[in-house]
Amino acid sequence: MTHPVSSMFYLRSALSLAIGIGSAVTGSYLVSRIKDKQELDARLERMEQIVEKLAAFPEQADAAPSTAPKPQRTAKTAKK
């Protein structure tokens, strides 16, 4: 039979190790979430700036030529 003091020592060491690992994982997760939120905020801010620029010059946005390719006529679309 093991001595109760040595069992408590190992239990306390294992618990300390688990708490340390949990703290590291939780800290990494929180830092990752904060970084993602900052990146999202930056993208949204950039999108807002683009929309504001487009809204400031609506006549230019409407007159801009379309760069999208025109649809090709195929046998299926010709029948319709």
HELIX and SHEET records of a PDB file:
HELIX    1   1 PRO A    4  ALA A   56  1                                  53    
HELIX    2   2 PRO A   58  ALA A   63  1                                   6    
HELIX    3   3 ALA A   75  LYS A   79  1                                   5    
END                                                                             
